Amino acid sequence: MQSPLPHTLNLGILAHIDAGKTSLTERLLHAAGVIDEVGRVDDGNTQTDSLALERRRGITIKSAVVSFSIGGTAVNLIDTPGHPDFIAEVERVLSVLDGAVLVVSAVEGVQAQTRVLLRTLRRLRIPTLVFVNKTDRRGARYEGVLRHIAERLTPDVVPMGSVPGIGTRGARFVPFAEGDEGFGARLSELLAEHDDALLAAYVDDPASLSYARLRAELARQTRRALVHPVFFGSAVTGVGVPELMCGIRELLPARRGDADAPASGSVFKVERGAAGEKIAYVRMFSGTVRVRDRLREGKVTGVSVFEQGADVPRDEVRAGQIGKVRGLGDVRIGDVIGVPREGDQAGARHFTPPTLETVVSPLRADDRGALHLALGQLAEQDPLIDLRQDDVRQEVSVSLYGEVQKEVIQATLAEEYGLDVTFRETTTICVERVVGTGAAHEVIDTDPNPFLATVGLRVEPAPVGAGVEFRLGVELGSMPYAFFRAVEETVRETLHQGVHGWRVPDCTVTMTHAGYWPRQSHAHGTFDKSMSSTAGDFRHLTPLVLMDALRAAGTEVHEPMHRFRLDVPADTVGAVLPALARLRAVPHTQTTGGAGASYRLEGDIPAQRVHALEQLLPGLTRGEGELESAFDHYRPVRGGTVPTRERTDHDPLHRKDYLLRVVRRTSGGGREDAATTRR
């Protein structure tokens, strides 16, 4: 009989860069007795920033797990990057969280990444507390930050205490107590908005709502992600941290999982050990994974779980725990361990994909093979870098969120793999949208079709965000299922490069024609490939038909656009507006601040121009301008040259070149060689 599981809380710490997220993690570990001294980001001695590059740059690049206990609750704390270039790390963590603490600076207030994070946490219904950090810093605000949070994040917040001496080293956090009538009134009003019974009681007799009932209802609504309690303090001095820890225990949903249920877990991080072996970080929702268990990804050879600040070797990882699992050679981020959890959506995206890309080239030509291998391993840890190989040009390209990510990739390749590389200028990743309906087909044994397959496809536009839908317009039994599967898989693969070379994200593809030659054998029973259709025939023919259908339908290139918010001194607007026009930014609203001293511009700007605006802004505004931007939508490219992406070696756009490549890839030539020669 297994020992009973403790209540476990898997907690994420999230924030905009420099809000003090990693410092808060250090202070929580110190308060829980896990570490004797609080590390400092500036000194490079924090627990969760373990990479040499993180310590040198003073930023979190990879998510890290560390554990501690609050009372009888085991907390697995996941420290995540705050820089927007590493938002993919945050995305992978969201799927395994029970709750979160969102850190906001008392000086800077709500920042761009703060808004993106809380918007996503609320959409996913992840219970979240807000911790306003840096109350001991000059310029820290109480009412101003609360107003900022209510206006720019959510009005569903309630401060949990006051901060005497805010903005000084003597700042304290004083929790509101039962006798505080103002706190009780604020709590009643906020909670009544989400509960009809509470609202009725509040209207009939506000005094009937006891403090105990309000606290219980606060915990219930916080766990349902309806409201967000706000704590204040300082990670540097430790002020407010004990109260935050009490809030974590009281208000966030710790659970006791069922270790005897069918195993169900999720892989949210993959790294490599000293010997190059894969190590999977697995959050178990139910059941147990043991050493020597056989999973789809391989046989478990080792397990360690997180306990009191360390990962400890164990024979198993159980429901509620996070474990490091070894031996799963084929494991990938996002893999489900055991059975999927109810409601899970495989591959669900919470943030926008990267909108930038660049070509990576080794300084030494002999390092090309090693570079591709190294980038392949980095792509295991961050699938969104979307490694693309062009065999003709001998080039490798990767997707990016920003320039800092590029610098980190360069440093990682140098330090961990001994590879010196250069990057081509960063370019924007566009998409192609189908604008009409187009169809094409090729019939078996009919010129100019060299393959033993009949394929017909119709392409139609689909709503933005609908994705690619493959439909059958022919009878499912008209040919073997493996051939239909080959067509669908190849359709989805081919749509990574449309007519202009960009991904086609939203369309409906219907198979309108299908035909094949049944399996033929010689008299002595051997398979006759020259007279029998194979899945390879359909995989080779489908790209040709699909590209013909896309051309017939027509596609339009769309570029990524950011929504920006720009606060500048009023007397600099005359210099800022022409600069925005040169960058193809379009302001939609313009408002003046208090006494007309400040000016706010909101609008759209091409993603590729954001970095240029960031560089120009200090000079245009005497260093006082503040820019906030985030991806918002794609917009059709208007005027000028339509951007075209360089195509890979597997490009089916030009039939003759494509067929010649198929011949080269087909062992022994065979019928494709003969057919291509005839045609």
N, C-alpha and C positions, 0 to 999 in steps of 0.2 A: 504494500500500500504506500503510495507516494505521500510525502509530507504535504500539508495544506499550503497552497500558494499564498503569498502575501498580496495585499492590494498593491497594484503597480500603476504608476502614472508615467506615460511617455510624453515628455514635455519639451516643446520647442521654444528656443529663445530666438526671436526675430527682431530685426531693426534696420533702419537706414545706417549706412556706414558712419562710424564715429559717434554713434549715440551712446556707446558704452556697453554693448551687448556682451562681449567677451569678459569685460571687467566685472559685470554683474554675475556671470557664471563663476568667476573666481571667488567672488564674495559669498555666493551661495554655498560653494564647496567648503569654504573656510568656516562659515557659520554652522555647517552640518558636521564639522570635525573631520572632513576628508583630507584637507591639507592644513599644514601648520602656518604657512605664510601665504599671503595673497600675492600672486604674480601680477606683473604689469605688462600691458601690451607693448609699451615703449621699451621695456627692458628685454622683451622677447623670452619671458619665462612663464608664460601662462600654460595651463594644463591642456587646453583644447587646441591651441595653435601649435601643433607639434611639428609641422613641416618647416624645414630651414627657411624656405622662401616666405612662409607666413611670418616667421619671427623677424626676418630681415625687413620685410615691407610693413609689418605692423598691421596686417589685415588678415581676416579669415578667408581662406580660399576653398577649403574642403569642410564639409560638415563633420562634426566630431561628437562622439558619445561619451558621457561620463555619468557616473551614478552616485547617488547619496540617499539617505533616508530622512524622512520627516515623520517623527513619531513611528507609527507602524506601517507607513507607506513607503515603498521602494520607488524612487524617482529615477528614471533614465532621462537625463537631460541632453538634448541635442542642440549644440551650438551651430548656428548656420551663418553663412557669409552675409554681410550687409551690403557689399558693393553690387550694383545692378548687373555688372558683367558676369556675376556668378549666380544669377537667379536660378539657373538649372539645378544647382545643389539644393536650394530651398524647395523647389518643386518636388524633388524626389522624396524629401523628408515629410511633406504635408500628408502623404498617404498613410503614415504610420503614427501620427500624433493623436493623443487623447486630449491634449490641451496645449495652450501656448501662452507665453508672456511676450507682449510687444513692447519694446523699449523705445521711449521718446525722450529726446533731450529737452530739459527745462529751459535751455538757452535758445537753441535753434527751432524748437517746436516741431510741428508736423512737416516732414520733408517728402520728397517725391516717392522714395521707396516705401516710406511708412504708409502712404495712401494705397499703393499697389498691394502691400502685404495684408493690411486689414480688410480691404475689399475682397481679397481672395479668401482669407480666413472666415469672413462672414458668409461668403457664398458657399463654402464647404461645411459650414456649421461647426467649426472647430471652436470650442470654448476658449475665450481669450481674456486674460487680464492685461491691463496697461500699467507699465511702470515708468513713471516720469523720473529720469535720472538727472544727475548733475545739479541738484538743488543747492549745492554748496558753491557753485560757480557764479562769478559776477555776471549779471545780466539774466540770471534765472528768474522765471516768472511763475506765478501760481494761477491767478485768474486768466491771464493772457493765454497760457498754454491750454487750460481747460476750454476756453472759448475757441481756440484754434482746433482742438480735438473735435469739439461738437460741430464746428462749421465744416471742417475738411475731412473728418473721418466718419463720425457717426454721433447723433445726438443721444444715443442709448448708452450713456456713460454716467457714472456716479463717483465723485471723489470719496475716498475712504478715510480721509483725515486732512488736517491742516498742516502748514509748514511755517512755523515761526522762524524768523531769521533767514528766510529764503534769500539766496544770492550772497550769503556769507559762509565762512567756514563753520559757523555755529548753527547752521540750519538744522532743525529737528523735524521729525515727522510725528505728529500727535494724532493717533487714531480717534475717530469719532466714537463716542460711547453711547450707551443706552439712553442717557439723560439728555442728549443733544437733540432738542426739538427741531432745529433746522435740518439736521441730517435725516431724522425720521420723516419729515415732510417731503424732502427731496426723494427719499427712497420710496415712499408711498406713491408719489406722483409717477415716478419712472416705472415702477413695477406694475401699477394699475393699468398702464397703457398696453400691457401684454397679457392681462388676466382679467376676465370679465367678473369673476367672483370677487376678486380683490378690489376691482373698481367699484362694484356695488357697495361693498363694505366701506370703502373710502368715502363714497358719496353720502351714505346714510350716517356714518359716525366715524370720522377719522380717528378718534381716540380709541376706538375698539380694536384697532390694528396694533397688536402688541409688538414689541421690539423682537421677541423671539420668532414671531410669525414672519415678520419682515426679513429677518436674517435667513430663515429657512427658504423663503420665497426668492430671496436674492441668490442663494446657492442654486436653487432649481432653475431659475431663468439664466443664470450664468452658464450652467452646464448645458443648456439648450442653445447657447450662443445668441440669446436675445439681448442681453445687456453685458456691459463690460466695466467692472469695478476698476477704479484708477487709484494706484498707490504712488506715493512720492518718496524720493530718497536719493542716496548717493552711493554708487558702487565703490567709490574711493574711500569714503569714511565709514561705510557700513550702515549709515542712517537709513531707516525704513526697510532694510532687508529682513529683519526678523518678522515684521508685520507682513511683508510680502510672502514669506514662507508660510505663515499662518493662513494667509489668503489662498495660497496654492493648495494647502491641505484641505481647507474648508470648502472652497468654491469650485475646484476643478474635479473632474470625474475619474478618480482612481478606481480600478476594476480588479476583480479576482477572476482570472480566466479559468476555463475548464480544460485541465491538462489531459483528461481522458477522452475528450471529444476528438473527432477526426482532425488531423493536422491541417492547419491553415495559416500561412504566413506570407510575407512579402519581402522581396529583396530591394532595399533602397540605396545600397551603396556596394560597390565592388572595388577592392584594392588588391595589390599583389604583395606577397610576402617576400622575405629576403631571398628565397630560392626561386622567385618568379611565379609561385603558385597563386591561384585565385583565392581570395578570402571574401565571402559574401556576408554582408550585414543583413540579418533577417529579423524582422519583427514578427513574433508569433501571436496571432490573434486567438487561436485555440489549439488544443492538442500538444504534442511533444515530438521533437525531432531528436533522435539519439545517434550517437556514434555508431557507424556501421549500417545505418539505415540506407536503403537504396531509394533515391529520388530520381525524377526524370533527368535532372542535370548531372547525376553521377552518384557515387557512394560517399557518404559522410565519413571523413577520416579524422576529424577533430572538431571540437566545439568549445567555445569559451563564452561566458556571460559576464555582464557588467555588474560589479558589486563594489560599493564603497570606493569609487574612484579608480578601480582597476578592472581589466578583463581577466577573469579567473577561469582556468581550464575546468571543464565539467564534462560529464558523460552525456548531457542532454541540455536542450534549451526548451523551456516550457511556456505555456500560454501566458501572454502579458509581457514576457521578457524580450529583450533584444540580445541576440547572440551573434558571434562571429563563427561562421561555419566554413570549414575547409573540405576540400575534396570534390567540389562541384565544378568540374572543368569546363562545362558548357554554360555555366550560370551567367545571366545578364541582369542588369538593372531593370526592375519592373517584373521579374519572373514571380509567378505564384508558386509557393511551396505548399504542396498538398492540394487541397480543394480551394477554389476561389471563395473569398468572403462575400456574403450576400450584399448586393448593391455595388460591388466593385466594378469599375470600368477599366478594362485592360488598356494601357497606353493613354489614359485620360490626361489631357493637358490643362494646366491651371494658369500658366502664363504664356505670353506670345512666344513663338519660336524665334531663333536668332534672325536678324534682318541684315547681317553683314557677312561677307566672306572674303577670304584671301588665299593666295597660292603660297605654299611653303616650299622652299627650295634649300637643299643642303649646300653648304659652302664647298664641300668636297664631293665631286661627282660620284666617287666610290661609295658614298654613304646613302645613296638613294634607297637601296633595299632596307637598310637599317632604319632609315627615317620612316618608311611606310610601316614597318613592324612596330616602331615606337609610337607612332600616331595611332595605330590600331589598338595598342594597349591603352592609350589615353582615351580613345573613343569608348572603350569598355567602361571606364570610370565616368565619362561624360558623353553619352550617346548623341547629344544635340550638337556636337561639333561636326557631325555628318561628314565623315571622311569621304572624299571623292577622288578617284584615281583616273587620270587620263593617260592611257598607255601609249598613245601616239606622240604626245608632247612630253611624255615622261614627267608629268606634273601631278602634284597632290594639292588639293584645296580643302579648307576647313571652314565651317560656319562659326561666326563669332557674335557675341553680344556687344563687344566694344574693344577699344584699344588696350585697356589694361589686361584683358583676357589674352590678347595677342602677346603682350610682354611676358605674361606668366607662362604661356606655352613655350615661348622661346627659352626662358630661363629653365623650365623643367626639362626640356630636351637637352640643354647643355649640362645641367647638374646631375640628372639621373641617368641619361643615356650617352653622354659624351658627344652629342651631336650639335654642331654649330650650324644655325640656319638663318636664312633671311626671309622676309615676307614681302610679297608684292603689295602695292597700295590696296587698302581695304576698299571693297566695292559693295554696293547694295544688292541684296537678294530680292529680286522681283518675283511675281507670280504671273501666270497666264490664265485668263478666264475665257472659257468658251462663250462665243457671242451668238452663235446660231446652231442649226442642226446640220450635221454632215454624215454621210454614209459612204462606205466602200466595201468591196468584197473581192476575194480571189477564189477561183474554182480549181479544184484538183485536176491535174493533168491538162491544164489549159494555159497557153502562153499568156502572160510572161511569168506564171507561177511555177517556181522550180521545186516546190515542196509537195509532199503527198498529204495535202490537207486542204479543206475548204473552210474559209473563215470570212464571215461578213460581220461588220460592226457599225452601229449607229451611235453617234456622240451628240449629246444634248447638254445645254447648260443646266446647272443646279444652283439652288440658293447658296449664298455665302455661308460657309460653315457646315454645309451638308456633307462634305467629303465626297469620295468617289463611290458610286453605287454601280455594281455590275449586275445586269439582268439577263435572263435567257428569253429570247424570242423564238426559240426552237424547242422541240421536244427534248427533255432530259435524256430519254432513252434512245435518241437517234445516233449516239456514238458513246464509247466508253467514258465513264465519269472522269477518268484521269486526264482525258483530252480537254474536257471542259475546265477542269482545275488548272491545267497548263495555260489555257487561254486567259482565265481570270487573273492568275498570278502575273502573267506577262503584261496584261493590260495595266495593272497597278504599278508594275516596275517601269514600264515605258512612259507612264504619265509623270515620272520624275523629270522628264525633259520634253517640253512641248515644242511647237514649231519654232519658237525663238530661243529654245534652250532652257526655259524656266519651268518649274514644277506647275502642273495643272491641278489645283487642289479640290475643285468642286465641279463635278460633272456626272452625268449618267451615261453609262456605256451599255448598250444592248447588243447581244450577239444575235444577228439576223440570219446568218447562213452557217451551216455546219455540214461537214462531210469527211469521210476517211475511207481508206482501203483496209479491209480486214487483214488480219495476220495471215500471211502466206508462208508455206514451208516447202522445201524441196522434197523429193521422193524419199530421201534418207532421213527426213525429219528435222533438218536444220532450218532455222529461221531465215527467211529471205527478206533482208532489209530493203532491197531495191523495189519490192512490190508490196510492202506493208507500211502503213502509217505508224508513226511513233509520236510520243509527246514532244520530242524535239522538233518535228515538223511544225507543230502548232506554236511552239515557243519561237521558232525562227520566222514564221509567217505573220504572226499577230502584230509585231511592231510595224511592219510595212503597211498592213491594212489600217491600223489605228492612226498612223501618221497621215495617211491619205484622207481618212475621215476627219481628222482634226483640221487639215488644210481646207477641206470642203466646208466645215463648220465655221472656220475663222476663229482666231484667238486674239485677245487684246492684252497687252502687257500692263500690269498694275505695279506701282512702286509703293513701298511701305511709307506711311505717314505717321508722324508723332503729333499728339496734341500737346501744346506747350502753354505754360503759364509764366509770364515774365514780369517781375516787379523791378522797376527802375526809378531813379529820381526823376521828377517831372521835367526838370530842365534838360534832361538828356534824351527825351523822346525824339526830338528833331534829328538826332544822330542815329538813333536806334532804328527808326522806321525805314530809312533807305537801306540800311544793312539787311533788315529782314526781307525787303523786296529783292535784293540781289541774291539772297539765299532761297528764293522762291517760297518764303514763308507768307502765309495769309492770315493776318490778324482778324478775328471775328468780333471780338468785344474789346473795348477800351474803357477803363474806369479810372477815376482819380481817387487817391486815398485821402486820409485826414488832412485838412487844411491845404489840399492840393499839392503837398510836398512830394507825394509818390504817385506812380502811375502803374496800372496793371494792364498788360496786353495778353490776351488769350487767343489762340488760333491753331493752325496746322502748319507743319514744316516737314519737308522730306527728311526721312531718317538719315540719309547720307549727308545732310547739311547740319545736323545737330552738333557734331563735334566742332565744326567751323564756327558756329554761333557761340559755343562755350569758350572758344579761344578769343573771339572778338569782344565778348561782353565786358570783361574787366576794363579794357581800354576805352570802350564807349561810355561806360557808366562810372568811371573813377573807382572801379572795384566794388561798387555798391549794388550792382544788378544781381538779381537772384533768378535763376532759370530752373524750372521744373518741367520735365517732358517724359512722355511714355508712349509706346506704340499705341495707336488708336485704330487705324484701318488701312486698307490699301486703296490707292486712287489710280485711275487710268493715267498713263503717261500721255501728256498732251504737248504737241509741238516738238520740233527738233527731231533728232534721231531716236528711234525706238531702241532701247538697250537690249542687246542680244548676248546671251551667255555662251561662252566657249563650250563646245560640245565634247562629250567624252568619246572614247574609241568605240563605244557600243551604240553610237548614234544611228538610228534607222532612217533618218530623214532622206538621205541620198541612197536610192536603191542599189545602184551598181557597187558603190564602196561597201555598203552594208553586206551585200551578198558575197563579195570577195572575202570579207572578214569572216563570214560564216564558214566559207570553204576552208580557210586557214585553220579555223578552230575545230573543224570536223575531222576526226581521225580517219586517215586513209582516203579522204576525198569523198568517195561513194557517189550516190545519185545527185547530191547537191553540186559536186564538181562537174559531173557530166551535164546536168541541167543548165548550170551557169554557162558552160562552154557553148551549149546549143543556143542560148539566148544572148 
